[in-house]
Amino acid sequence: MDFGSWLPSGEFLNTMFTNPVLLIAVLLTLAGVFVNGWTDAPNSIATCVASRCMRPRAALLMSAFFDFLGVFVMSVISGAVADTMAKMLDFGSDKHVSMVALCAGLVAVVVWAVVAWAFGLPSSQSHSLIAGISGAAIAAVGSFSAINFGEWKKVIYGLGVSIIVGALLGFIYTRGIGLIFRRADRRKLDRPFKLSQIGSGAFMSFMHGAQDGQKFIAIMFIAACLTSGKSTSEVEVPYWMMLAVAIVMALGSAFCSERIIKSVGMDMVKMERYEAFSADFAGATCVLIATLTGLPISTTHAKTAAIMGTGASKRLTNVNWGLSKRLIYSWFIVFPFCGAIGYALTWLALKIF
């Protein structure tokens, strides 16, 4: 995707404030961004807190800062993920129906986030977003022709990459570092690994912003294109959209709950600092690979898979498989759950409006 102006154009602002549906779509997108930062930030810095490298509040503020940088910097370097999202669905030619459907799909994201938060689960906002708007697009068009399967299949590839590559890298990094420093004095390595852990946590937060921020930039961009009647290939993505998403995601990260930190960083696997560093670096590396290749993946999946791989590097029983199974179930439930909500809300909204 190419980026254009820094400030919202007069045409966009005028349309937004005279078209209630577009205004609602923008507000729902920003609400989704906030919820994404709120629920996903703990995944990025859970290991920093669990290994006692940082206090929860300081870690969350660090996460907020690097989330902001991730959205801002990586979107300029490579907009591959946003491009995939923009080409994934066809909401049809009717502007009103398309916008109503997009809004309904975004509501599904917020519903899933609240449900996951209530159970203390690290939810996948990425997959809830994709599933919600996919269900909405199918309802709007009336068939599966709304789905561009050539692009949508990248979601499946991304699911495999996030789980398999994340776990594998976590296993390899932990084993490798353990072998390299097997004869070293652990007391002398404590401070270097503490600093490394903070750095890897910042890297994970940066990549969370880079991957997830682009998804929501794409949704806001799609809303603007649907309203104007232009295709996504005819319009440049304005920089102000990127800036708005970056700021709101950072705010969500700064104000998020500490409940998920405990689920991911403390309950799943008991880790030493070098293991926590390995998990963060493995998760961030996995997300970086996916972002540069245009695969829309879940940063939650990548990080938790890396933690599982790290725990399994010592022995399989080192992983809390009871909790891990709950997380894996939630990963797969999100698609039918959010897809059905997006479809049902679109059908209902079109009957009313």
Residue pairs with C-beta under 8 A, 6 or more apart in sequence:
1 79
1 82
1 83
1 86
1 218
1 221
1 236
1 237
2 79
2 236
2 237
3 75
3 76
3 79
3 236
3 237
3 238
3 239
3 242
4 236
4 237
4 238
4 239
5 236
5 238
5 239
5 240
6 238
6 239
6 240
6 243
7 238
7 240
8 238
8 240
9 238
12 224
12 238
15 22
15 227
15 228
16 22
16 23
16 26
17 23
19 99
19 227
21 96
21 99
21 100
21 103
22 99
22 223
22 224
22 227
24 103
25 99
25 102
25 103
25 106
25 220
25 223
26 220
26 223
28 103
28 106
28 107
28 110
29 106
29 216
29 219
29 220
29 223
30 244
30 245
30 248
31 106
31 110
32 106
32 109
32 110
32 113
32 125
32 129
32 216
32 219
33 213
33 216
33 245
33 248
33 249
33 252
34 248
34 249
34 251
34 252
35 109
35 110
35 113
35 125
35 252
36 113
36 125
36 212
36 216
36 249
36 252
37 64
37 67
37 248
37 249
37 250
37 251
37 252
37 253
37 254
37 256
38 113
38 117
38 252
38 253
38 255
38 256
38 257
39 113
39 116
39 117
39 122
39 123
39 125
39 256
39 260
40 122
40 123
40 125
40 208
40 212
40 253
40 299
40 300
41 60
41 63
41 64
41 67
41 205
41 208
41 252
41 253
41 254
41 256
42 60
42 122
42 256
42 257
42 258
42 259
42 260
42 261
42 264
42 265
43 122
43 208
43 260
43 264
43 299
43 300
43 303
43 304
44 63
44 67
44 201
44 204
44 205
44 208
44 299
44 303
45 54
45 59
45 60
45 62
45 63
45 201
45 204
45 205
45 261
46 260
46 261
46 262
46 264
46 265
46 266
46 303
47 197
47 201
47 264
47 265
47 271
47 276
47 277
47 279
47 280
47 307
48 54
48 59
48 197
48 198
48 201
48 265
48 276
48 280
49 55
49 56
49 59
49 261
49 265
49 266
50 261
50 265
50 266
50 271
50 276
51 194
51 197
51 265
51 271
51 272
51 273
51 276
53 194
53 197
53 198
53 201
53 273
53 276
54 62
54 198
54 201
56 258
56 261
59 201
60 253
60 254
60 256
60 258
61 254
62 198
62 201
62 202
62 205
63 201
63 205
63 208
63 253
63 254
64 205
64 250
64 251
64 253
64 254
65 205
65 250
66 202
66 203
66 205
66 206
66 209
67 205
67 206
67 208
67 209
67 213
67 246
67 249
67 250
67 253
68 209
68 246
68 247
68 249
68 250
69 206
69 209
69 246
70 205
70 206
70 207
70 208
70 209
70 210
70 211
70 213
71 209
71 210
71 213
71 214
71 217
71 242
71 245
71 246
71 249
72 209
72 242
72 243
72 246
73 206
73 210
74 206
74 207
74 209
74 210
74 211
74 213
74 214
74 291
75 82
75 210
75 213
75 214
75 217
75 242
76 242
78 291
78 292
79 214
79 237
80 291
80 292
80 293
80 294
81 211
81 214
81 215
81 218
81 290
81 291
81 294
81 295
81 296
82 214
82 215
82 217
82 218
82 221
82 237
83 218
83 294
84 151
84 154
84 294
84 295
84 296
85 130
85 214
85 215
85 218
85 219
85 222
85 296
86 218
86 221
86 222
86 232
87 148
87 151
87 232
88 130
88 134
88 147
88 148
88 151
88 152
88 155
89 133
89 134
89 137
89 146
89 147
89 148
89 222
90 137
90 141
90 145
90 146
90 147
90 148
91 97
91 98
91 101
91 102
91 136
91 137
91 140
91 141
91 146
91 222
91 226
92 98
92 140
92 141
92 146
94 140
95 226
95 227
95 229
96 353
97 140
97 350
98 140
98 226
99 223
99 226
99 227
100 140
100 346
100 349
100 350
100 353
101 133
101 136
101 137
101 139
101 140
101 346
101 349
101 350
102 133
102 136
102 219
102 222
102 223
102 226
103 349
104 132
104 136
104 139
104 342
104 345
104 346
104 348
104 349
105 129
105 132
105 133
105 134
105 135
105 136
105 137
105 342
105 345
105 346
106 129
106 132
106 133
106 219
107 132
107 341
107 342
107 345
108 128
108 131
108 132
108 133
108 135
108 136
108 338
108 339
108 341
108 342
108 345
109 125
109 128
109 129
109 132
109 338
111 338
111 341
112 123
112 125
112 128
112 132
112 334
112 337
112 338
112 341
113 123
113 125
113 128
115 123
116 122
116 123
116 330
117 123
117 257
117 259
117 260
120 259
120 260
120 262
120 263
121 260
121 263
121 326
121 327
121 330
122 260
122 263
122 264
122 300
122 303
122 304
122 327
123 300
123 330
123 334
124 298
124 300
124 301
124 330
124 331
124 334
125 212
125 298
125 300
126 211
126 212
126 215
126 296
126 297
126 298
126 299
126 300
127 155
127 159
127 298
127 331
127 334
127 335
127 338
128 334
128 338
129 215
129 216
129 219
129 338
130 155
130 215
130 296
131 334
131 335
131 336
131 337
131 338
131 339
131 342
132 338
132 339
132 341
132 342
133 219
133 342
134 146
134 147
134 152
134 339
134 342
135 338
135 339
135 340
135 341
135 342
135 343
135 344
135 346
136 342
136 343
136 345
136 346
137 146
137 147
138 144
138 146
138 147
138 343
139 342
139 343
139 344
139 346
139 347
139 350
140 146
140 346
140 350
154 294
154 295
154 296
155 296
157 295
158 290
158 295
158 296
158 297
158 298
159 297
159 298
159 301
159 331
161 286
161 289
161 290
161 295
161 297
162 286
162 287
162 290
162 297
162 298
162 301
162 302
162 305
163 301
163 305
164 305
165 286
165 289
165 302
166 282
166 283
166 286
166 301
166 302
166 303
166 304
166 305
166 306
166 309
167 305
167 306
167 308
167 309
167 312
168 309
169 282
169 283
169 285
169 286
169 306
169 309
170 278
170 279
170 282
170 283
170 305
170 306
170 307
170 308
170 309
170 310
170 313
171 309
171 310
171 312
171 313
172 282
172 309
173 278
173 279
173 281
173 282
173 310
174 274
174 275
174 278
174 279
174 309
174 310
174 313
174 314
175 313
177 274
177 277
177 278
178 274
178 313
181 189
181 274
189 274
190 273
193 273
193 274
193 277
194 273
196 273
196 277
197 273
197 276
197 277
197 280
200 276
200 277
200 280
200 281
200 284
201 280
203 280
203 281
203 284
204 280
204 281
204 283
204 284
204 287
204 299
204 303
205 253
206 284
207 283
207 284
207 287
207 288
207 291
207 299
208 287
208 299
209 246
209 249
209 250
210 287
210 288
210 291
211 287
211 290
211 291
211 296
211 297
211 299
212 249
212 299
213 242
213 245
213 246
213 249
214 291
215 296
216 245
216 249
217 237
217 241
217 242
217 245
220 241
220 244
220 245
221 232
221 235
221 237
221 241
222 232
224 235
225 231
225 232
225 234
225 235
228 235
263 323
264 303
264 304
264 307
265 276
265 307
267 320
267 323
268 304
268 307
268 308
268 311
268 319
268 320
268 323
268 324
268 327
269 275
269 279
269 307
269 308
269 310
269 311
269 318
269 319
269 320
270 311
270 318
271 279
271 307
271 310
271 311
275 310
275 311
275 313
276 310
278 306
278 310
279 303
279 306
279 307
279 309
279 310
280 303
280 306
282 306
282 309
282 310
283 299
283 302
283 303
283 305
283 306
283 307
286 297
286 302
286 305
286 306
287 297
287 299
287 302
290 296
290 297
290 302
298 331
301 331
304 324
304 327
308 319
308 324
311 318
311 319
312 318
312 319
